Amino acid sequence: MTGSTESARTLPFLMARLGRLNEAFIEGIARDHHTTPTELTVLAALSQIGAPLTPTQLSGALVQTSGGVTATLKRLQDRGHVRRRSDPDDGRVSLVAITPKGARFCAAALDDLLDRYAELLSTVDVDAGVAAIEPLLATLERSLDLARSKDWNFRR
């Protein structure tokens, strides 16, 4: 680890606070779209990753418990935003994909979210922020053996 001892002691708390503040910000947008942050995150992940995922893969990508993912998927399926089908390679496993209705809903909510972030962060060097966060995130993902968010297709 490089940097001062003070920074090393401060960084984990700043990252936790940033995460909580970001969750609160997303919660407001999700509420405006009559959904939850978790539902929006699941739809965004399915949309950005593009390929159908197993609930286990989705759980790892979102850092959410399998029970939480299952409950979220049930609500989204009931609203027609996701569909499940059997994995052709293993019928015991289901694959989850976003539906066209879910993609439209997600796109509208994410457009709103990104517009609000653009306004909020208009004075921030976002490229520098991403450059600073990506190595921290990659290190945490590796240490927890999680899917790498850097591989997600956010830059379409």
N, C-alpha and C positions, 0 to 999 in steps of 0.2 A: 504494500500500500504506500502510495506517495501522498505527500501533503502533511500538514501539521497535525499534531495530536488533537488540537482543538477542533479542527475540521473533521477529523475522523470520528470524534465523539458527537459532533453536531449533525453530520450528514444523515445518519439513519432517522433522526427525529424530523429533519426537514423533509426527507422523502416521505415519511409517514404523514406529515401534515399536508404536503402537496397532494398526496393520494386522497386524503379525506376532503380537502377543499375541492379537488376535481370531482369527486363523487357527489358532493353537494351541488356543484354547478350542473353536472349531468342530470341529477335528480330533478332540478327545476325544468329542464328541457323535456325530460321524459314525462313529467307530470303534465306539461302543456300538450303533449301528444297522447295523453291517456294511456300511458304504459309505465313500466318501471325501469329503473336503470339496468337491472339485470336482464330484462327482456330485450331492451334496446342493445345491450352489449352482445347478447346471444345472436340477435339478428345481424348486427354489424360484423361479428366474427364470421358467421356463415356467408354473408355477402362478400366480405373481403377475401376470405380464404377461397371461396368459389366452389370447391369440390364438396360433395356430401361428406359428413363426418360421423363417426360413431359418437354416442354420448360421452364415452370415456375420452376420446380425443378432444371433444369440445370442453369437457371438464378441465383437462390439462391446459388447453389454450386459454381458458378464462380464469384459471386458478380458482375454481369453484368446486364444491363437493359434488359428488355424483348424484346425491339425493336432491340437492338444490337445482342441478341441471335438469334432472328428470321432471321436477315440479314445474320449472320454467318452460320446458319443452311441451308439457301437457297443456299449459295455458296458451302458448303460442299456436299449438296445433288446433286447439278448440276455436281459435280466432281465424284459422286458415292461413297463418303466417309461415308455418313450417309443415313439412310432411315427412313421414317416416316410411321407410320401406326396408325389407329384409336385405341384408348384404348377400349378393349372389354367390360370394365365396364362402360364407358361413351364415346359414339361415338363423342361427341363434342370436346373431348380432343385427341390430338395426342401424340404418344410415339415416341421417337427418339432413335435409336440404331446405333452403329457403324457397318459398313459393313466389310466383310473380306478385301476388297480393302483398306478401311479406316484404319483397324487395322494394315495391313502391312505397310502402309504409316506412320502411327503414330509410330509403333515400330521402324522403321528405323530412324525417326527424333528423337525419345526419346533416342534411343541407342546413337546417335550422341551427343545429349544434355548431357546425363549422362557421356559419355566418356570425353567430354570437361569439365564438372564440376569436374570429378575425377582428371583430370590434374590440373585444376585451384585450387582445394581445397586439393591438395595432402599434404599440410603442416598444414591443419586445423583439429582439433578434431571434426569431423562431428557429432559424437554421442552427444558430449557436446552441440553443436549448436542446434541440434534437441531438446534435453532436455530443453534448455533454451527458444526456440521459441514456443514449443507446449503449455505451459500454457498461454503465451501471446496471441497466436492465439485463443485458446479455450475461453479465456475471451472476446476477441473482437467478436468472433462468437456468443457467448451467448448474449452479449449486443445488437447485431444487429439481433438476432433471425434467424441466418443463419445455414445452414447445417454444421455439424462438419466434418472438413477435417480429423480429427484423425480417423474417422470411414472409410475413404477411404482405399482401399486395395493397398497401395503403396508398401507394403513389400512382394509382391508375389515372 
